[in-house]
Amino acid sequence: MESTNQNNHNNIATGIHLLTFGKWLFPLGNFILPILLWMINSKKSDFIDRHGKQAINFQISITLYTIVLAFIGGGIIIGSMISGGPSLWEAMNHGHDFPFWDDMGIFSTVIASGFICGTLILILAVIDLVCTIKAAIKAHDGHDYNYPLTINFIPHHTEVEVPNNN
């Protein structure tokens, strides 16, 4: 009976990790689906609770890093375009010539920031995929897994025995 219970807990923890792929089905699916499964089952075992918190913390962290990189890259690109001034905007309106002939520095900044931030976002996506699969396998095997790059928004509280001073 204990083995069946443990297998069930392993399967639930595995499901929590795999449900983070719900982001490919609908927006915020990587949060909503695992949070629902975790909330329903977190009281069943500390194992499920730990895996649920790890998966959710990792998804929040990866999303936060992606948003920050997108804002940095987008800010640099928009700032570069604005700094080009009226001559850049006039050249872009005509549409016949390459608008950056007068200032290739703007063009190289736009390309470099887009390439660097885009590459970092792609690397985060690969880390997300690999680590989620690895975590699901570990959960299925009954082992704990700590995601890298994770900010513990939902901390895992371990019960500490407080001595009675009476």
N, C-alpha and C positions, 0 to 999 in steps of 0.2 A: 504494500500500500504506500509506504514512504517513497519507494522508487517511482511509482506512478505519479505521486504528488510532485516530486522533484522534476520529473520529465515535463509535467504540465507547466510548472514554473519556468523551466528552461524555454519551453515553446512560447510562453507569453512574453518573456524577456526578448526572445528572438524576434517575435512579431513587433514589439515596440521599435526595435532598431529598423526593421524592414519597412515599417509604415512611414518612416521618414521619407521614403521615396514617393510618398503621396504628393510631394511638391510638383511632380510631373503630371499629376491628374488635375489638380486645382490649386489656386493660390493659397498659401499658408497650410497646405496639406502636410508639410513636414512638421508642423506644430500640432495642428488639430487632431489628426489621427493618432499619433503616438501619445499625446496627452490624454485623450479619451481612454485608450487601453490602459495606460499607466494609472490613471485615477480610479478606474474600476477595479484594478487588481493590485494596487500598491500595498494594501493592508494584508494581502495573502502571504507575502514573504518579503524579507529584507532584500533578497536577491532581486526580485522584480523591482522593488523600489529603487535600488542602486542603479540598475540598468536603465530604468525610465528616466531618472534624473540625469544620468550621463548622456543619454541620447538627446534629451531636450536641451540641456546646456550646450551640447556640441552644435546643435542646429541653430540655436540663438547666436552662438559665437560666430559660426560660419556666415550666417546672414548679416550680422553686424559688420564683419570684416569686408564682406562683399559690398555692402552699402557705402562704407567708408572709402573703399577703393574707387567705386563708381563716382562718388562725389569729388574725390581728389582729381581723378582723370577728367571728369566733366568740367570741373572748375578751371583746370589748367587749359583745357581746350577752349572753353568759352572766354576765359580771360585773354588768351592769345588772340582769338578772333576779334575781340573788342579792342585790344591794343593795336590792331592793324589800322584802325581809324577809317575815315571816310574813303580813302583811296582803295582800300581793300574791299569795302562794301560796294563801291561803284564798279570795281572790276568784276565782282561776283554777280552783279546785276546784269552786266552786258553778256555774260555767258560765253563769249567767243574765245577769250584768252584764258590761260591759266592764271587765276587770281593772285597767286603768290609770287609772281615774277619779281616784283619790286622788293619783297622782303621774304627770302627763303627761310629766315630764322623762325618766323611764325609757323611756316609749314612744317619745319623739322620739329618744333616744339609740339605741335598738334599730333604729328605722327608718332613721336617718341612717347608722349604721355599716353596716347591711346594704346600703343603697343605694350608699354610696360604695365599699365593698369589692367589691360585686357589679358595679358599673359598671367599676371598674378591672380586674377579672378578665375581663369581657366585652371591654374594650379590648385586653387582652393576647391574647385569643383571635383578635380581628380582626388584630392585628399578626402573630400566628403565621401565620394563613392567607395574608395578603397577602405577607409576606416569604418564606414557603416557596414560593409560586407564582413570585415574582420571582426567587428563587435558582435554582429549577428552569429557568426560561427562560434565565437567564444561563449556567447550566451547559450547557444544550443548545446555546447559541450559542458556547461555548468560552471564556467570560469568568469571571473570579473574582467572587465576591460575598461581602461581609462583612455578616452579619446585625447589626442594631442591638440594643442592650441585652444583648449576649452577654458572659458571663464565660468566659474561656478556661480551662476545666477541663483540656482536652486541648490543650496548646500545639502550634503548628506550628513545628517546629524547622527552621530553614534551615541548611544546611551552611555553616560558616565555615571558610575555609582558614586553617590554623594555619601560620605560617612555621617552617621548619626551622632551628634555631639551630646545627646542626653545622658 
